[in-house]
Amino acid sequence: MNRDVLQRFREGDEAALEIVYERFRGPVFAISVSILRDHGLAADATQQTFVKAWEASSTYDPDREPGPWIYSIARRTAIDIYRKRKRSMASDSVDRVELPPSLDTIWEVFEVRAALERLPDQEREVIRLSHFEGLTHTQIAEHLGIPVGTVKSRSHRAHQRLLELLAHLEEK
């Protein structure tokens, strides 16, 4: 992101805010959903993150990368929502304490989502239907109106690409 946009963001330019929002809304949503595990709450957290960033824009240093600054706002916002939700759901007896995911986990979720976005549309759709909708290869073939063999081929290619795109995560 160029320095001019970041300087304008710091100065309160709404057009610059829109550019920052378009660039970072996906990662901010990924951070929020990984902490909150709820898409509706994550959408609220994403909106609140950008409101807070906008309110604090005068403190932003345009010579620094904006990602870490915005991600820290997103993480704090999501954790605040998480804590408020837990308090409102708290009962007299506490069975266990559930902590929000670590930054490493959040980053890994973001990396996986980014890798999925890099897949060709047809392969990404097979992965989505298989892993997120829980459909079998036969059900995917029926749903898409293609042969089962084609589903299997796309699935295999997609998984191979994901292995390559995410190999850096295994090195940790």
trRosetta pair geometry for C-beta under 8 A, 3 or more apart (Angstrom, degrees):
i j d omega theta_ij theta_ji phi_ij phi_ji
1 5 5.7 -97 175 72 96 131
1 6 6.1 106 122 -52 111 102
1 19 7.4 134 -142 140 114 112
1 20 7.4 59 -147 -100 156 69
1 23 6.1 11 -78 -123 124 174
1 66 6.3 -25 56 18 146 123
2 5 5.3 95 67 7 78 100
2 6 7.3 -151 103 -1 41 92
3 6 5.4 -60 -148 43 38 112
3 7 6.0 41 154 -23 72 104
3 62 5.7 95 -159 151 76 109
3 63 7.2 20 -127 -96 115 50
4 7 5.8 -52 -146 35 29 111
4 8 6.4 27 154 -16 63 106
5 8 5.8 -57 -149 39 30 110
5 9 6.3 37 149 -25 65 104
5 16 5.1 161 -168 -135 67 95
5 19 5.2 -84 -159 94 132 151
5 20 7.3 165 151 -55 110 83
6 9 5.4 -46 -146 31 34 117
6 10 6.5 38 152 -21 63 102
6 16 7.5 170 -78 -171 14 126
6 20 7.9 101 -101 -83 62 114
6 60 7.3 -126 -176 132 91 123
6 62 3.8 142 122 -143 107 92
6 66 6.1 -156 -116 -52 113 120
7 10 5.6 -51 -153 33 33 114
7 11 6.4 25 150 -13 64 109
7 62 4.5 34 -73 -120 61 173
8 11 5.6 -60 -147 43 34 109
8 13 3.8 -33 169 29 96 144
8 15 7.2 -32 142 73 139 89
8 16 3.7 170 102 -54 105 147
9 12 7.9 66 176 -52 28 15
9 13 6.5 -73 -73 51 30 89
9 16 4.0 -136 -65 135 67 122
9 17 6.0 128 -128 -71 84 55
9 19 7.7 -110 -69 63 111 101
9 20 5.3 76 -111 -38 141 139
9 57 5.6 -129 151 -153 75 122
9 60 6.7 -36 110 77 106 150
9 62 7.3 146 54 -98 97 104
9 66 7.7 17 82 -104 162 145
10 57 5.5 -171 -124 160 33 86
10 58 6.3 94 -177 -115 72 33
10 60 5.0 -135 -98 71 91 99
10 61 7.9 58 -98 -101 139 11
10 62 5.2 -91 -22 -50 137 108
11 16 7.9 77 51 32 85 153
11 57 7.8 -68 28 132 19 118
11 58 7.9 71 -102 -101 26 73
12 54 7.9 79 -128 -170 68 80
12 57 6.1 143 -79 85 58 137
12 58 7.3 0 -50 -64 96 89
13 16 4.1 70 84 9 107 112
13 17 6.9 -174 96 -13 56 81
14 17 5.3 -47 -150 31 40 117
14 18 6.6 44 151 -22 66 99
15 18 5.6 -49 -154 31 35 115
15 19 6.8 36 148 -18 63 102
16 19 5.5 -50 -152 34 38 113
16 20 6.4 38 150 -17 67 104
17 20 5.6 -55 -148 39 33 111
17 21 6.1 37 152 -23 67 107
17 50 7.5 106 -176 -178 101 106
17 54 5.7 32 -127 -104 134 106
17 57 7.5 -71 -89 -84 100 151
18 21 5.5 -51 -144 36 30 115
18 22 6.4 31 156 -19 64 104
19 22 5.9 -52 -147 35 29 109
19 23 6.4 25 155 -16 62 110
20 23 5.9 -62 -150 39 29 110
20 24 6.0 -15 168 15 67 117
20 50 7.9 152 107 -134 104 102
20 53 7.4 -148 132 132 139 140
20 66 6.5 -96 -136 152 109 161
20 70 7.4 180 174 -80 109 144
21 24 6.7 -81 -136 53 20 84
21 25 5.5 36 173 -52 67 107
21 50 5.5 43 -106 -131 100 145
22 25 6.5 -28 -121 3 18 113
24 27 5.7 -60 -158 49 64 105
24 28 5.4 63 146 -25 87 109
24 66 7.1 -100 -57 117 143 113
24 67 6.8 -176 -109 -109 116 65
24 70 5.1 1 177 120 159 161
25 28 5.7 -61 -142 42 30 112
25 29 6.1 31 159 -21 67 107
25 46 6.2 65 -155 -175 79 125
25 50 7.5 -12 -95 -58 86 134
26 29 5.9 -56 -148 35 26 109
26 30 6.4 27 154 -19 63 106
26 113 7.5 -172 169 129 104 132
27 30 5.4 -52 -146 35 35 115
27 31 6.4 37 155 -20 67 101
27 67 7.3 -6 94 -144 161 99
27 71 6.8 -53 136 -91 118 101
27 74 7.9 -179 120 14 79 172
27 110 5.5 37 -133 -138 82 128
28 31 5.7 -50 -149 34 32 112
28 32 6.3 30 152 -17 64 109
28 45 7.9 -161 158 118 92 88
28 46 5.0 116 118 -128 109 85
28 49 5.2 -168 -167 88 132 159
28 50 7.4 93 135 -49 173 90
28 70 6.4 -73 -79 149 114 109
28 71 7.2 -142 -94 -100 70 56
28 74 4.4 -150 -142 -101 84 143
29 32 5.6 -57 -146 40 32 112
29 33 6.0 26 159 -16 69 107
29 42 5.7 80 -160 152 70 111
29 43 7.1 15 -126 -91 105 52
29 46 4.8 -1 -83 -82 75 139
30 33 6.1 -55 -139 39 26 104
30 34 6.2 27 159 -21 62 110
30 106 7.3 122 128 -174 87 78
30 109 5.7 173 176 117 101 102
30 110 4.5 116 121 -95 148 77
30 113 5.3 -139 -109 26 132 156
31 34 6.0 -62 -151 35 25 110
31 35 6.6 15 156 -11 63 109
31 71 6.0 163 -70 -148 159 82
31 74 4.6 81 85 126 141 129
31 75 5.9 -83 172 -73 129 71
31 78 6.4 -158 128 -12 87 151
31 106 5.1 41 -127 -171 71 125
31 110 6.9 5 -59 -64 71 119
32 35 6.1 -64 -152 39 29 104
32 36 5.8 -6 166 9 69 119
32 41 7.4 -159 163 117 105 74
32 42 3.8 134 117 -146 107 79
32 43 7.8 168 111 -34 146 21
32 45 3.8 166 -139 87 129 131
32 46 5.4 -113 2 -54 157 78
32 49 7.3 -120 -65 -29 124 134
32 74 6.0 -97 -55 -177 89 101
32 77 7.4 -33 -102 92 105 102
32 78 4.5 -166 -124 -90 66 125
33 36 6.2 -67 -125 56 28 91
33 37 6.9 85 177 -88 60 22
33 38 7.3 -149 -134 57 69 30
33 39 6.1 12 -114 -97 116 56
33 42 3.8 5 -71 -99 71 160
33 109 7.8 -152 85 152 93 145
34 37 7.6 20 -165 -65 18 63
34 101 5.3 -73 151 48 97 147
34 105 6.5 171 173 123 128 93
34 106 4.7 155 91 -114 149 72
34 109 4.4 172 -90 40 132 164
34 110 7.8 -72 -28 -41 144 77
35 42 8.0 139 54 -101 80 92
35 45 7.7 -170 66 -172 119 174
35 75 7.0 142 -56 -140 149 62
35 78 4.0 99 71 139 145 131
35 79 6.3 -86 -174 -68 145 62
35 82 5.8 -96 151 -53 102 138
35 100 4.6 11 -148 -160 88 122
35 101 6.0 -125 -94 34 56 91
35 106 6.9 4 -50 -93 87 118
36 41 4.3 -144 169 102 146 123
36 42 5.1 -171 57 -66 129 77
36 45 6.3 -174 -27 -18 145 146
36 78 5.5 -117 -37 -161 101 100
36 81 6.2 -14 -96 98 125 120
36 82 5.8 -139 -97 -78 72 92
36 85 7.7 93 -140 12 95 156
38 41 4.1 54 87 21 114 111
38 42 6.3 172 85 -17 55 87
39 42 5.4 -55 -141 39 30 115
39 43 6.3 36 156 -25 65 101
40 43 5.8 -50 -151 29 30 111
40 44 6.8 29 150 -14 62 103
41 44 5.5 -53 -153 37 37 113
41 45 6.2 38 149 -20 68 105
41 81 5.9 155 -176 148 108 137
41 85 7.1 -9 -123 -64 148 149
42 45 5.4 -51 -144 38 34 113
42 46 6.3 41 153 -25 65 101
42 78 7.3 13 -117 -117 66 114
43 46 5.6 -48 -149 31 31 114
43 47 6.6 31 152 -16 62 103
44 47 5.8 -57 -152 37 32 110
44 48 6.2 29 152 -16 67 109
44 81 6.8 139 98 -121 114 150
45 48 5.6 -55 -143 41 32 111
45 49 6.2 42 153 -30 65 103
45 74 6.9 83 148 -159 103 73
45 77 5.1 141 -160 122 85 106
45 78 4.5 51 -160 -89 151 75
45 81 5.3 -106 -84 4 104 152
46 49 5.6 -49 -150 27 29 117
46 50 6.9 18 157 -10 61 103
46 74 7.3 11 -108 -129 54 106
47 50 6.3 -63 -155 38 31 102
47 51 6.4 31 150 -19 66 107
48 51 5.5 -54 -146 37 35 114
48 52 6.2 34 155 -18 68 106
48 77 5.0 167 104 -164 113 133
48 81 7.6 151 38 -55 156 122
49 52 5.9 -59 -151 39 27 108
49 53 6.2 27 152 -19 65 108
49 70 7.0 76 163 -174 115 81
49 73 5.2 122 -153 119 84 101
49 74 4.4 17 -121 -94 146 70
49 77 4.8 -144 -78 28 77 159
49 78 7.9 -1 -64 -37 115 83
50 53 5.3 -46 -138 38 37 114
50 54 6.1 42 156 -23 64 103
51 54 5.7 -54 -150 35 28 112
51 55 6.4 27 152 -17 63 107
52 55 5.6 -54 -145 38 32 111
52 56 6.1 10 160 0 67 112
52 73 5.3 -180 99 -170 123 122
52 77 6.3 -162 8 -77 149 125
53 56 6.1 -69 -142 52 27 96
53 57 6.4 61 150 -69 63 80
53 60 7.8 43 -169 -62 82 132
53 69 7.7 106 -127 128 105 98
53 70 5.7 12 -102 -116 142 84
53 73 5.4 150 -69 85 88 171
54 57 5.5 -14 -152 -30 32 117
56 59 5.0 -45 178 34 84 115
56 60 6.9 102 124 -41 81 88
56 73 7.4 -169 44 -100 141 136
57 60 5.4 -38 -157 7 47 121
60 64 7.8 -134 -178 57 74 105
60 66 7.0 19 -164 -116 131 91
60 69 6.2 100 -125 159 97 162
61 64 4.6 58 88 7 105 111
64 68 7.8 -74 155 53 112 110
64 69 6.9 101 108 -37 120 124
65 68 6.1 71 92 10 102 96
65 69 7.7 172 100 -1 59 95
66 69 5.5 -70 -158 46 49 114
66 70 5.6 39 154 -17 86 111
67 70 6.1 -65 -144 41 25 102
67 71 5.8 21 163 -18 67 113
68 71 5.6 -55 -136 40 29 111
68 72 6.3 31 162 -22 64 104
69 72 6.2 -57 -153 31 25 107
69 73 6.9 23 150 -14 60 105
70 73 5.6 -55 -154 36 36 112
70 74 6.3 38 149 -22 68 106
71 74 5.4 -51 -146 36 35 115
71 75 6.2 37 155 -22 67 103
72 75 5.7 -48 -143 34 33 111
72 76 6.4 30 157 -14 64 106
73 76 6.0 -59 -148 41 29 107
73 77 6.1 29 155 -20 65 111
74 77 5.8 -58 -145 38 27 111
74 78 6.2 24 159 -16 65 109
75 78 6.0 -57 -146 38 27 107
75 79 6.2 25 156 -17 64 109
75 103 7.1 -14 -113 -97 150 91
75 106 7.2 -37 -101 -96 107 178
76 79 5.8 -56 -144 39 29 110
76 80 6.3 34 154 -23 64 105
77 80 5.7 -53 -151 33 30 113
77 81 6.6 27 152 -15 64 104
78 81 5.7 -54 -150 38 34 110
78 82 6.1 40 150 -24 66 107
78 100 7.4 131 120 -148 103 150
79 82 5.3 -50 -145 36 34 118
79 83 6.3 34 156 -20 66 104
79 100 5.6 -112 -107 2 86 162
80 83 5.9 -54 -147 36 29 109
80 84 6.4 27 155 -16 63 106
81 84 5.8 -55 -147 38 31 110
81 85 6.2 31 154 -20 65 108
82 85 5.8 -59 -150 37 26 111
82 86 6.3 25 154 -18 64 108
82 100 5.5 52 140 -76 175 122
83 86 5.7 -53 -144 37 31 111
83 87 6.3 34 156 -21 65 105
84 87 5.8 -53 -148 35 30 112
84 88 6.4 25 156 -15 64 107
85 88 5.9 -59 -149 38 29 107
85 89 6.2 12 157 -5 65 114
86 89 5.9 -68 -144 48 29 101
86 90 6.3 55 151 -57 65 91
86 98 7.9 -163 -112 60 130 97
87 90 5.5 -29 -150 -10 32 120
90 94 7.5 -20 -152 -87 92 97
91 94 7.5 168 67 -72 75 54
94 97 7.1 24 167 -65 123 72
101 105 3.8 -108 179 86 115 137
101 106 5.7 142 105 -52 116 78
101 109 7.7 57 124 -17 163 132
102 105 4.9 102 54 5 74 99
102 106 7.1 -134 100 -3 42 87
103 106 5.4 -53 -146 38 37 114
103 107 6.1 39 154 -22 68 105
104 107 5.7 -55 -148 36 29 111
104 108 6.4 30 153 -20 64 106
104 172 7.7 133 -156 -176 123 160
105 108 5.7 -53 -148 35 32 112
105 109 6.5 35 153 -20 64 103
106 109 5.8 -53 -152 33 31 112
106 110 6.5 32 150 -18 64 105
107 110 5.6 -54 -152 36 34 113
107 111 6.3 36 151 -21 67 105
108 111 5.5 -52 -146 36 33 113
108 112 6.4 35 155 -19 65 103
108 169 5.8 95 -126 -141 95 131
109 112 5.8 -53 -149 35 31 110
109 113 6.4 29 153 -16 64 107
110 113 5.8 -57 -149 39 31 110
110 114 6.2 31 153 -20 66 107
111 114 5.6 -54 -146 37 30 112
111 115 6.3 32 154 -20 64 105
111 166 6.4 116 138 -119 111 89
111 168 7.9 -123 -161 75 145 105
111 169 6.0 157 106 -70 153 123
112 115 5.7 -53 -148 35 31 111
112 116 6.4 35 152 -21 64 103
112 162 8.0 32 -143 -156 75 111
112 166 6.6 27 -96 -101 67 135
113 116 5.6 -51 -149 33 33 114
113 117 6.6 36 151 -21 63 103
114 117 5.6 -53 -153 32 34 114
114 118 6.8 33 149 -21 63 105
115 118 5.7 -57 -155 31 36 113
115 119 7.4 49 147 -34 63 92
115 161 7.9 163 177 128 98 87
115 162 5.6 96 145 -131 130 73
115 165 4.0 140 -134 120 111 135
115 166 5.4 -32 -70 -55 165 95
116 119 5.9 -39 -163 8 41 115
116 124 5.8 103 178 -132 79 101
116 127 6.5 -147 -133 100 101 146
116 128 7.9 100 -170 -66 128 87
116 162 7.4 18 -79 -103 62 111
117 124 7.5 51 -107 -115 23 144
118 161 7.6 -153 104 156 99 121
118 165 6.1 162 67 -118 140 150
119 123 4.6 -117 173 90 115 111
119 124 4.1 148 86 -64 117 88
119 127 6.8 69 71 7 173 140
119 158 5.5 36 -143 -134 139 93
119 161 5.9 130 -105 96 88 144
119 162 7.3 -16 -70 -62 120 87
120 123 4.8 79 61 15 85 105
120 124 6.8 -159 87 -10 37 91
121 124 5.7 -60 -143 38 27 111
121 125 6.3 29 159 -22 65 106
122 125 5.9 -53 -149 32 28 112
122 126 6.8 29 153 -17 61 103
122 154 5.7 -101 134 -133 97 137
123 126 5.8 -53 -153 33 35 111
123 127 6.5 34 150 -16 66 105
123 154 5.0 -157 -102 -174 67 90
123 155 7.7 164 -147 -81 76 26
123 157 5.8 -96 -110 92 131 102
123 158 3.7 168 180 -79 108 106
123 161 7.0 59 143 28 158 141
124 127 5.7 -55 -150 38 34 112
124 128 6.2 37 151 -22 67 106
124 158 7.0 169 -66 -129 36 129
125 128 5.5 -50 -143 36 32 114
125 129 6.3 28 159 -15 65 106
125 144 7.2 113 128 -94 129 128
126 129 6.0 -57 -145 40 28 106
126 130 6.1 22 157 -15 64 114
126 140 6.0 69 -135 -177 74 147
126 144 7.9 -32 -84 -37 78 155
126 151 5.9 163 -129 -152 121 72
126 154 4.5 139 -15 113 159 120
126 155 5.1 -124 145 -73 132 74
126 158 6.0 -175 73 -8 113 153
127 130 5.9 -63 -143 43 26 107
127 131 5.6 -10 174 12 68 117
127 132 7.9 55 131 -2 66 97
127 155 7.2 143 -73 -124 64 69
127 158 5.0 -145 -52 151 113 149
127 159 7.8 156 -97 -63 107 69
127 162 7.6 123 -112 -49 148 140
128 131 6.9 -66 -124 51 17 86
128 132 5.0 -32 -164 33 59 123
128 133 6.7 51 140 -9 68 103
129 132 7.3 -33 -73 55 11 82
129 133 4.8 -34 -148 41 47 129
129 135 4.7 -33 161 39 92 128
129 139 7.7 -161 161 106 117 96
129 140 4.8 125 112 -111 140 102
129 143 6.4 179 -142 75 147 153
129 144 7.8 -115 -24 -41 166 110
130 133 7.3 39 -2 52 11 83
130 134 7.7 41 180 -110 31 12
130 135 6.1 -83 -92 64 41 76
130 136 8.0 57 -122 -124 79 14
130 137 7.6 16 -100 -74 112 59
130 140 6.4 -20 -64 -64 82 141
130 155 6.4 82 -41 -117 159 119
131 134 7.8 7 178 -69 12 45
135 139 4.0 -131 -167 95 100 123
135 140 5.0 130 116 -59 126 78
135 143 6.6 -28 -157 -11 165 144
136 139 4.7 95 49 9 75 102
136 140 7.0 -134 95 -6 39 87
137 140 5.6 -54 -147 36 31 113
137 141 6.3 35 153 -22 65 104
137 148 5.5 77 139 -156 106 91
137 151 4.8 149 -161 110 84 131
137 152 5.7 27 -146 -68 143 80
137 155 6.9 -81 -104 -17 103 152
138 141 5.7 -52 -150 33 31 113
138 142 6.6 29 152 -16 63 105
138 148 5.8 -12 -96 -105 59 121
139 142 5.7 -54 -149 38 33 111
139 143 6.1 35 153 -21 66 109
140 143 5.5 -56 -145 39 30 114
140 144 6.0 9 163 -1 67 112
140 151 4.8 129 96 -139 118 139
141 144 6.4 -67 -139 49 23 95
141 145 7.9 145 167 -33 53 3
141 146 5.7 -108 -143 77 69 64
141 147 6.2 -33 -146 156 123 16
141 148 4.4 -58 -56 -80 157 59
141 150 7.3 120 -115 57 96 92
141 151 4.8 -100 -68 -24 85 137
142 145 7.5 23 -174 -72 27 43
144 151 7.2 149 42 -85 135 103
146 150 4.5 -85 153 76 117 140
146 151 6.4 142 92 -50 109 83
147 150 4.7 101 64 0 82 102
147 151 7.3 -143 102 -3 48 84
148 151 5.5 -52 -154 34 39 114
148 152 6.3 39 149 -20 69 104
149 152 5.6 -52 -147 36 33 112
149 153 6.3 35 153 -20 66 104
150 153 5.7 -51 -146 35 32 112
150 154 6.3 30 156 -16 65 106
151 154 6.0 -58 -147 40 28 108
151 155 6.1 30 154 -21 64 110
152 155 5.6 -55 -145 37 29 113
152 156 6.3 30 156 -20 64 106
153 156 5.8 -55 -148 35 29 110
153 157 6.3 24 156 -14 65 108
154 157 5.9 -55 -144 40 30 108
154 158 6.0 31 156 -21 65 110
155 158 5.8 -56 -144 37 27 112
155 159 6.3 24 158 -16 63 108
156 159 6.0 -59 -149 38 27 108
156 160 6.4 28 153 -19 64 107
157 160 5.7 -56 -149 36 31 113
157 161 6.4 30 154 -18 66 105
158 161 5.8 -54 -148 36 31 110
158 162 6.3 31 153 -19 65 106
159 162 5.6 -52 -145 37 33 113
159 163 6.5 42 152 -25 63 100
160 163 5.7 -49 -153 29 32 115
160 164 6.8 27 151 -14 63 104
161 164 5.8 -58 -154 38 34 109
161 165 6.0 27 153 -15 70 111
162 165 5.6 -57 -137 43 32 108
162 166 5.7 4 169 4 69 117
163 166 6.6 -74 -136 51 18 91
163 167 6.5 49 157 -66 60 86
164 167 5.9 -23 -151 -23 28 115
166 169 4.9 -26 179 17 84 120
166 170 7.3 87 131 -21 80 91
167 170 5.9 -53 -163 28 46 112
167 171 7.1 52 145 -29 69 101
168 171 5.7 -47 -157 20 42 119
169 172 6.3 -30 -174 -5 44 113
